[in-house]
Amino acid sequence: MNDYQKTELYSIHKNLNAKLVPFSGFWMPLQYSSIVKEHHHVRSSCGLFDVSHMGEFIVHGKNSEKFIQKITTNDVSKLSPGKVQYSAFCNHNGGVIDDLLVYNLGSHYMLVVNASNIEKNFKWLKSNLIEDVSLVDKSNQTSLLALQGPSSQEFLKKLYSDISKLKYYETLLPDSEKVVVARTGYSGELGFEIYAPNSKIVQIWNELLSVSSDIQPVGLGCRDSLRLEMGYCLYGNELNEETNTVEAGLSWITKYDTDFIGSKFIKDNISKRLIAISTEERAIPRSGYKLFSMQEKEIGIITSGGMSPSLKKGIALAYIDKEFKNETEFKVVIRDKFFIFNKTKLPFYKEGTYLK
């Protein structure tokens, strides 16, 4: 077990009999009860995730905005203090190095990146640093909790009353203890993410669980099924350095006029498109399964898939060759048999409360 890092809450997860698994270099809780039960609890009430494996970079200095504009695909000039933005880093060919959140915290910016890419991202950002910008990796000093579900605001405001005024993708500025509370999340439900120094996170975890018995610890298993039902991209599945943001359906965060790194190569390099598919048949699609046209020509591959706990049917995200992007019916081979899947609009699950 010494080969993987442990979050500050590791011993708590063990005491709660969580199933701990290696994930992005950490021992992380996959589930505490069952993934499906935890999934439904987040959809109906409130789940508490430890996502401290995520990375946090602090950017400050008078040229911070100019730097972030250069290295991210979205338009950071639109990001006023107390706002959050979804964005991506691209390499010089337009491929996605990582997707991230950019927080404007007033005196500085915080970039929140995927755990598996922390080292790669930091090295790349350092290589593109400009004058009068300071970049610091705070990942090892920062813990992160996600409180997600329709009841999350009702519960969390007992500890942080100011969250009542937050809209989706807004954040409170750091408090006197350097705690940041943002209305963000990866579940499709009303929810918040709490960034805090490692020394504070056990206290906050315990305080949250003491607010209500309806707040239950939940693991990364249901985090994945929740995000899939919303059609949210996952790095390493839908996103990688051979795929650009437009191919991944993220043209809405691709602002060519900011002249970000890789922007000149995206438009001319669209070879595939990410689509959403589902089936009414008794079939569970999985990552890596091949996608065929109705004439049984191989035209794509599933990147994320599974049985939707909320919809009780097979759903998947898949890349298809761009010339087939207007097709509406497909075949997927599962256990040597073809099953029919239909193209659908995202999100798969349409009752999420994240905009409530």
Sequence and secondary structure as in RCSB ss.txt:
>XXXX:A:sequence
MNDYQKTELYSIHKNLNAKLVPFSGFWMPLQYSSIVKEHHHVRSSCGLFDVSHMGEFIVHGKNSEKFIQKITTND
VSKLSPGKVQYSAFCNHNGGVIDDLLVYNLGSHYMLVVNASNIEKNFKWLKSNLIEDVSLVDKSNQTSLLALQGP
SSQEFLKKLYSDISKLKYYETLLPDSEKVVVARTGYSGELGFEIYAPNSKIVQIWNELLSVSSDIQPVGLGCRDS
LRLEMGYCLYGNELNEETNTVEAGLSWITKYDTDFIGSKFIKDNISKRLIAISTEERAIPRSGYKLFSMQEKEIG
IITSGGMSPSLKKGIALAYIDKEFKNETEFKVVIRDKFFIFNKTKLPFYKEGTYLK
>XXXX:A:secstr
 TTSEE TTHHHHHHTT EEEEETTEEEEEESS HHHHHHHHHHSEEEEE TTSEEEEEESTTHHHHHHHH SS 
GGG  TTBEEEEEEE TTSBEEEEEEEEE SSSEEEEE GGGHHHHHHHHHHT  TT EEEE GGGEEEEEEEST
THHHHHTTT GGGGG  TTBB    TT  EEES  SSSSSEEEEEEEHHHHHHHHHHHHHH TTEEE  HHHHHH
HHHHHT   BTTTB TTSBTTTTT GGG  GGG  TTHHHHTT   EEEEEEE SSS    TT EEE TT  EEE
EEEEEEE TTT SEEEEEEEEGGGTT  EEEEEETTEEEEEEEE S S     TT 
